[in-house]
Amino acid sequence: MKILGKLTTIPMLLVSLVATADESNFDIFAKLNSGPGNVTVLENGRIIMSMHQFYQPKVTVAEYKNDVLIPFPNNELADEDSTSVLKLDAVLGIRSANGIVWMLDNGMRSGVTPKLVGWDTNSNQLHQVIYLPPPIAPKDTFVNDFAIDTQRHRIFISDPAGGANAAIIVVNLKTGAARRVLQGHTSVIPEAVDLVIDEVPIQVKDDADKLHRPHIGVNPITEDLNNEWVYFGPMHGHSLYRVKADDLANEALDAKVLASNVQRYSDKPISDGLTIDKDNNIYLGELAANAIGVISADRKYRRLAQCPELSWVDSFSFGPAGQLFAVVNRLHQSATLNGGVLAAKPPFYLLKVKSLATGLPGR
């Protein structure tokens, strides 16, 4: 099934540059006029980004190409004005493997059923669509990030949901079946810690116009390059956990046994996305400190870079030749997380980070 259409250039200029802080371990690769969500970089170097729904983008997913953003994979799927039944409503999670770009549409802008959409960049056609209806994705679901297991043909999705019912969703790519596991487990529910950035707490406004400080459950998630361990944890939490990919993929494993097999792996700061390299160094943004950090194989956390420009480092992805990319989107200044007041202003950033070892493109 092919979905092809005329591509239009989004009217937002990306300015490529190299601007390295002396002690920073990162370069600003591009400046963007719209806030990115997550990023994935293919084996051939193509850079695909979700555009963060908190900034109400006209295009949900875009490719960075020749210093501009163009809708990915085309207008029919990516443009908010499209009438296609497969239109991408609100994509955050985005990963790629073997030429397939997987986009996780949480459906929260229009209240539609969440779905996974795979696009084959080799043949330039739709690869697969998997819907995630209730009870797999409950009413308060916020399917966010995910890890691709090419060995077991699984995708592991983090769903912070309402906090107490946070869980991991396991999708079987061969059958399209999905399961909700570890719901309410310590490893996925948020801790009672507030996120404060530059002395300003993260606050959301409820339906009664009252402000409260959110605590968000499982969000960051990745799998090591040997497809052995899946690492994850609550965004609002100081612990990173792991579990065997075999256990997550095992549909016959008892829920209590699965829960007992989860291990606390290390300390971590409040963080959003993460990734991992071939030496099992885990990279993440330290949101409260405007920093990028790493959990090395000895399970100890340290900062790689700290700078005011690292204002909510969200998602990471390795590209070819060991390059590590990351996005900066200043979500704490979006109206959604700033008590209804939009304070974020362009530019937002696409970064190159100096990693300690190479990683797998797309991950």
Secondary structure, DSSP 4 states (H G I P E B T S, - for coil): ----------S-B-EE---B-TT-SEEEEEEESS-EEEEEE-TT--EEEEEPGGG--SBSEEEEETTEEEESS-HHHHBTT---TT----EEEEEEETTEEEEEE--TTTTPPPEEEEEETTTTEEEEEEE--TTTS-TT----EEEEETTTTEEEEEE-TTSTT-EEEEEETTT--EEEESTT-TTTSPPS---EETTEE-BEE-TTS-EE-----EEEEEE-TTS-EEEEEESS-SEEEEEEHHHHH-TTS-HHHHHHT-EEEEE--S-S-EEE-TT--EEEEEGGGTEEEEE-TTS-EEEEEE-TT-SSEEEEEE-GGG-EEEEE--GGGSTTTBTT-----SPEEEEEE--SS---BT-
